[in-house]
Amino acid sequence: MAKNVGVNALVDVVSKKLKKIKDFKNHQSSAEFKNLNEQLSKHQWKRDEDNYLILDTDEKVRLHQEAIYHSGTTKTKGNTFYPNQPWMQEKGVNLGKVVKGGKRRRVKAKRAFDKIEDPSEVGYNDDLLYKATQDAQAEDRAYSLAEGTTGYKEVKAELLRLDPDGSLGFNTPKMFIELKNENKRTVKDRLALIAELNKDLKNYQGITNKNELYSAGHASSRAKGGPAVASNYGYPETKAENFASQNKKDLPKKDLEEIGVDTSWGMWVRRYLSTVHGAGFIKQTEAQRLLTEQDKLDILSRKIDWKTALSARINDLHSIY
């Protein structure tokens, strides 16, 4: 009997921990909704001149965390309490931007907001540091090689290293434009493929949850210096997988390079010059020659290792001939 009580108590605790008000049937009629809605209504919610919500008491911080947690989003209009809180409906209110401890901050969590299991997981990043991080990531993400981006700087540096005086014809404005156009074209092709895959998921499988749709994954993540080039950027990975894995599931660098994934902008430059202009900086491996794009996708998603995939591809070729 005591054992059963213990199990029931455990189940009750877990259910309370995981249950969000937005998930209740007829949630606006629930005691939980009414209680939190009343608490939110008791406070004066002010903003600074740039519409950052001012959380100037511990109680406001707690209520803000709970409102975000129970709604599963930082979007103001998507908040469960939006229809019942006039201050949320005022023009310019953004629940994802707050003033806390006298500093402007961005509301963040270590995983998707609809996945967090406790209001305490709703965190607040320093806004200036957050903006600097976002700007740096935007530079890393850019595949256009526009001036000021990571690609622009590193491709220019690699061309200078390989051909200091321009005598080889590599370190020239014409070659840089060629590289720029090549990367834009090939990455756009990859992203167009992902768009088509998502279109099929929506139209034929009825998937509407954004986390179940594909995003452009990195074989070698930005955190490890992976460049925004087609061999590294743009293989299909669900948004949930991308968010959860970050750089934790990156394959070893030597394995990625063995199958032809460029792990740096410099490697991409050397590979292009070798393949297209016969520069001889990089020799193609057997895996690069024989593995198909589908093989590489299977390797990157860890369905198979590259040596096994290569052996299977070689056996297939032998059976044909």
Backbone hydrogen bonds, N-H to C=O, Kabsch-Sander energy under -0.5 kcal/mol:
donor,donor_aa,acceptor,acceptor_aa,energy
5,V,1,M,-2.1
6,G,2,A,-2.1
7,V,3,K,-2.2
8,N,4,N,-2.8
9,A,5,V,-2.5
10,L,6,G,-2.1
11,V,7,V,-2.6
12,D,8,N,-2.3
13,V,9,A,-2.2
14,V,10,L,-2.5
15,S,11,V,-2.6
16,K,12,D,-2.1
17,K,13,V,-2.1
18,L,14,V,-2.2
19,K,15,S,-1.9
22,K,70,H,-1.6
23,D,20,K,-1.7
24,F,21,I,-1.7
27,H,24,F,-1.0
29,S,26,N,-2.2
30,S,27,H,-1.5
34,K,30,S,-2.2
35,N,31,A,-2.5
36,L,32,E,-2.2
37,N,33,F,-2.9
38,E,34,K,-2.0
39,Q,35,N,-1.8
40,L,36,L,-2.4
41,S,37,N,-1.7
42,K,38,E,-0.9
42,K,39,Q,-0.6
43,H,40,L,-1.1
45,W,43,H,-0.7
46,K,44,Q,-0.8
48,D,52,Y,-2.0
51,N,48,D,-2.0
53,L,94,N,-0.5
53,L,97,K,-2.4
54,I,46,K,-3.0
55,L,53,L,-0.7
55,L,99,V,-3.0
56,D,54,I,-0.9
61,V,57,T,-1.9
62,R,58,D,-2.5
63,L,59,E,-2.4
64,H,60,K,-2.6
65,Q,61,V,-2.5
66,E,62,R,-2.4
67,A,63,L,-2.7
68,I,64,H,-2.2
69,Y,65,Q,-2.9
70,H,66,E,-2.9
71,S,67,A,-0.7
72,G,68,I,-2.1
73,T,68,I,-0.9
79,N,76,T,-1.5
82,Y,79,N,-1.5
84,N,81,F,-1.4
85,Q,81,F,-0.8
85,Q,82,Y,-1.0
88,M,85,Q,-1.4
89,Q,85,Q,-0.9
89,Q,86,P,-0.6
90,E,87,W,-0.7
93,V,90,E,-1.6
94,N,51,N,-0.7
97,K,94,N,-1.7
98,V,105,R,-2.3
99,V,53,L,-3.2
100,K,98,V,-0.6
100,K,103,K,-2.8
101,G,55,L,-0.6
103,K,100,K,-1.6
105,R,98,V,-3.5
106,R,125,N,-2.4
107,V,96,G,-2.5
108,K,123,G,-2.2
115,K,112,A,-2.1
116,I,112,A,-0.9
121,E,118,D,-2.2
122,V,119,P,-2.0
123,G,108,K,-3.5
123,G,121,E,-0.8
125,N,106,R,-3.0
127,D,104,R,-3.1
130,Y,126,D,-2.8
131,K,127,D,-2.8
132,A,128,L,-2.2
133,T,129,L,-2.3
134,Q,130,Y,-2.8
135,D,131,K,-2.7
136,A,132,A,-2.2
137,Q,133,T,-2.5
138,A,134,Q,-2.3
139,E,135,D,-2.0
140,D,136,A,-2.1
141,R,137,Q,-2.5
142,A,138,A,-1.5
149,T,146,A,-2.2
150,T,139,E,-1.0
151,G,139,E,-0.6
153,K,149,T,-2.2
154,E,150,T,-2.7
155,V,151,G,-2.7
156,K,152,Y,-2.0
157,A,153,K,-2.0
158,E,154,E,-2.2
159,L,155,V,-2.4
160,L,156,K,-2.0
161,R,157,A,-2.1
162,L,158,E,-2.5
163,D,159,L,-2.1
166,G,163,D,-1.1
169,G,166,G,-1.1
172,T,170,F,-1.9
176,F,172,T,-2.1
177,I,173,P,-2.1
178,E,174,K,-1.9
179,L,175,M,-2.6
180,K,176,F,-2.6
181,N,177,I,-2.6
182,E,178,E,-2.2
183,N,179,L,-2.4
184,K,180,K,-2.2
185,R,181,N,-2.2
186,T,182,E,-2.5
187,V,183,N,-2.4
188,K,184,K,-1.9
189,D,185,R,-1.8
190,R,186,T,-1.6
191,L,187,V,-2.7
192,A,188,K,-2.3
193,L,189,D,-1.7
194,I,190,R,-1.8
195,A,191,L,-2.1
196,E,192,A,-1.9
197,L,193,L,-2.2
198,N,194,I,-2.4
199,K,195,A,-1.9
200,D,196,E,-2.1
201,L,197,L,-2.1
202,K,198,N,-2.2
203,N,199,K,-2.8
204,Y,200,D,-2.7
205,Q,200,D,-0.8
205,Q,201,L,-0.8
206,G,202,K,-0.6
207,I,201,L,-2.2
212,E,209,N,-1.8
213,L,210,K,-1.1
215,S,237,E,-3.5
217,G,215,S,-1.0
217,G,235,Y,-2.3
219,A,232,N,-2.4
221,S,219,A,-0.6
224,K,221,S,-1.1
225,G,222,R,-2.2
226,G,221,S,-2.8
229,V,227,P,-1.8
232,N,229,V,-1.4
233,Y,229,V,-3.6
234,G,217,G,-2.4
235,Y,217,G,-1.1
237,E,215,S,-1.7
239,K,213,L,-2.2
240,A,211,N,-2.1
242,N,238,T,-2.8
243,F,239,K,-2.6
244,A,240,A,-2.3
245,S,241,E,-2.9
246,Q,242,N,-1.8
248,K,245,S,-3.2
250,D,247,N,-1.0
255,D,252,P,-0.6
256,L,252,P,-2.1
257,E,253,K,-2.4
258,E,254,K,-1.6
259,I,255,D,-1.5
260,G,257,E,-0.8
261,V,256,L,-2.9
262,D,260,G,-0.6
263,T,261,V,-0.6
268,W,264,S,-1.9
269,V,265,W,-2.3
270,R,266,G,-2.5
271,R,267,M,-2.8
272,Y,268,W,-2.4
273,L,269,V,-2.6
274,S,270,R,-1.8
275,T,271,R,-2.8
276,V,272,Y,-2.9
277,H,272,Y,-0.7
277,H,273,L,-1.0
278,G,274,S,-0.7
279,A,273,L,-1.9
289,R,285,T,-1.8
290,L,286,E,-2.2
291,L,287,A,-2.3
296,K,292,T,-2.1
297,L,293,E,-2.2
298,D,294,Q,-2.3
299,I,295,D,-2.1
300,L,296,K,-2.9
301,S,297,L,-2.0
302,R,299,I,-1.5
303,K,298,D,-2.7
304,I,298,D,-1.0
309,A,305,D,-2.3
310,L,306,W,-2.5
311,S,307,K,-2.3
312,A,308,T,-2.3
313,R,309,A,-2.1
314,I,310,L,-2.6
315,N,311,S,-2.4
316,D,312,A,-2.0
317,L,313,R,-2.0
318,H,314,I,-2.3
319,S,315,N,-2.1
320,I,316,D,-1.3
321,Y,317,L,-1.7
